[in-house]
Amino acid sequence: MCYQLHRSEISKTSLRIYTFLLESGRPHGVREIARGLNLPVSTVYYHLKRLEELGLLVQEAGGYRVARTIDLEDFYTIGRRVLPRLLIFSMFFLGVLVGELAITILTGGLNADRMLVMLVSAIAFLLFFVEGRKAKQRLLGGKMSKKGIDRTAPPSVQPAALHLDFAFRAPVHLTSTRKST
């Protein structure tokens, strides 16, 4: 059973934590959640207590788990998966595109109407798919990868830190090449 929750009752960080726990399907401790979402432990603890007060989470011996499912605006919850509505729409247009391609191949006739339907379906699929992935990224606050959400620090931050780290490790010694007399 899904419960409706007003947007003002739950913050973006609380929503990220709730979604993380919902999709994992198992209890997590505070530090594990903090590491998974790249958030400070104190922030995670505060939001877990808030979600527990709302009755969305319960604390067990193994950590926190989802007690009840809520309706998330612009998302469908299917089992433990949270899918953006736009991704579902993109699959509809992909089905139309594949169907039209199959009909074109089977009948051997490509006309202007069928070509227009395939073009519009392909464009709609791409737009809805890209926007759906962006919506999921915004919900979880991470960078999308081929395997899903990467909840670590953004890659644009990591190389700079590594570059600076290497740059500062290089010893700076000024030596004279002049021969002493």
Secondary structure, 3 states (H helix, E strand, C coil): CEECCCHHHCCHHHHHHHHHHHHHCCCECHHHHHHHHCCCHHHHHHHHHHHHHCCCEEEECCEEEECCEECCCCEEEECCEEEEHHHHHHHHHHHHHHHHHHHHHHHCCCCHHHHHHHHHHHHHHHHHHHHHHHHHHHHHCCEEECCEEECCCCCCHHHHHHHHHHHHHCCCCCCCCCCCC
